[in-house]
Amino acid sequence: MAMGSVDTGTASSAMSSAAGKYLTFKLREESYGLGILKVQEIIGIMPVTRVPRTPVFTRGVINLRGKVIPVLDLRLKFGMEATADTERTCVVVVQVLRNGDPITMGLIVDEVSEVVNVPEDHIEPPPSLGASVDTEFILGMGKLGDKVVMLLDVDKALTAEEVSAVSAAASE
């Protein structure tokens, strides 16, 4: 490879696999997207039963039509300050894969925006923010008009230990 040239083959194939429909939502003023195929449903915020000794970002569990599922506060998971729930606060129910097993959980977001189609040529790789910053859970940066939407890989947003702790909360 010539000096100064960049191998975009891997990045290009990763971005093409990231292309598709995303449910967009907000945390503070930032926009995020989850692959629509990972989203099971969107529900309004509801009473959450707190579970002791769970990670700080685990709000607790809810009873969703007879099934107890863990609920995570994405603001806290992403290191943002906590905020009071509003009439726009929603729970996005998603299914994540951990070791090939599907796990249903709720993600608390400030507000759900819309479903958008993000074509391959509108997605850039996540920025390199240094070795100490983990961006593995970011599929890419979707460019939608004049705004940027962080496209999330919900399967990588939680570590294996975090998923285990959250799953244990739902089964207690």
ChimeraX attribute file (.defattr): number of C-alpha atoms within 10 A of each C-alpha:
attribute: neighborCount
match mode: 1-to-1
recipient: residues
	/A:1	6
	/A:2	6
	/A:3	5
	/A:4	6
	/A:5	7
	/A:6	8
	/A:7	10
	/A:8	9
	/A:9	9
	/A:10	8
	/A:11	14
	/A:12	16
	/A:13	11
	/A:14	17
	/A:15	21
	/A:16	14
	/A:17	11
	/A:18	24
	/A:19	20
	/A:20	14
	/A:21	16
	/A:22	24
	/A:23	20
	/A:24	20
	/A:25	23
	/A:26	17
	/A:27	17
	/A:28	13
	/A:29	8
	/A:30	11
	/A:31	18
	/A:32	22
	/A:33	28
	/A:34	22
	/A:35	22
	/A:36	17
	/A:37	12
	/A:38	19
	/A:39	19
	/A:40	13
	/A:41	11
	/A:42	15
	/A:43	13
	/A:44	13
	/A:45	18
	/A:46	13
	/A:47	9
	/A:48	13
	/A:49	13
	/A:50	15
	/A:51	17
	/A:52	10
	/A:53	9
	/A:54	16
	/A:55	16
	/A:56	12
	/A:57	18
	/A:58	25
	/A:59	22
	/A:60	23
	/A:61	25
	/A:62	21
	/A:63	14
	/A:64	12
	/A:65	6
	/A:66	7
	/A:67	11
	/A:68	16
	/A:69	21
	/A:70	29
	/A:71	27
	/A:72	23
	/A:73	20
	/A:74	20
	/A:75	19
	/A:76	17
	/A:77	16
	/A:78	11
	/A:79	9
	/A:80	12
	/A:81	9
	/A:82	11
	/A:83	10
	/A:84	6
	/A:85	14
	/A:86	11
	/A:87	9
	/A:88	11
	/A:89	19
	/A:90	21
	/A:91	22
	/A:92	26
	/A:93	21
	/A:94	22
	/A:95	18
	/A:96	21
	/A:97	14
	/A:98	15
	/A:99	7
	/A:100	7
	/A:101	9
	/A:102	12
	/A:103	16
	/A:104	20
	/A:105	25
	/A:106	28
	/A:107	20
	/A:108	26
	/A:109	22
	/A:110	23
	/A:111	21
	/A:112	21
	/A:113	13
	/A:114	11
	/A:115	15
	/A:116	15
	/A:117	16
	/A:118	20
	/A:119	16
	/A:120	17
	/A:121	12
	/A:122	17
	/A:123	24
	/A:124	20
	/A:125	16
	/A:126	17
	/A:127	10
	/A:128	9
	/A:129	9
	/A:130	8
	/A:131	7
	/A:132	6
	/A:133	8
	/A:134	11
	/A:135	17
	/A:136	12
	/A:137	17
	/A:138	19
	/A:139	25
	/A:140	26
	/A:141	23
	/A:142	28
	/A:143	16
	/A:144	14
	/A:145	7
	/A:146	5
	/A:147	10
	/A:148	17
	/A:149	21
	/A:150	22
	/A:151	27
	/A:152	21
	/A:153	19
	/A:154	20
	/A:155	18
	/A:156	16
	/A:157	19
	/A:158	16
	/A:159	12
	/A:160	13
	/A:161	9
	/A:162	15
	/A:163	19
	/A:164	12
	/A:165	16
	/A:166	26
	/A:167	19
	/A:168	13
	/A:169	22
	/A:170	19
	/A:171	10
	/A:172	8
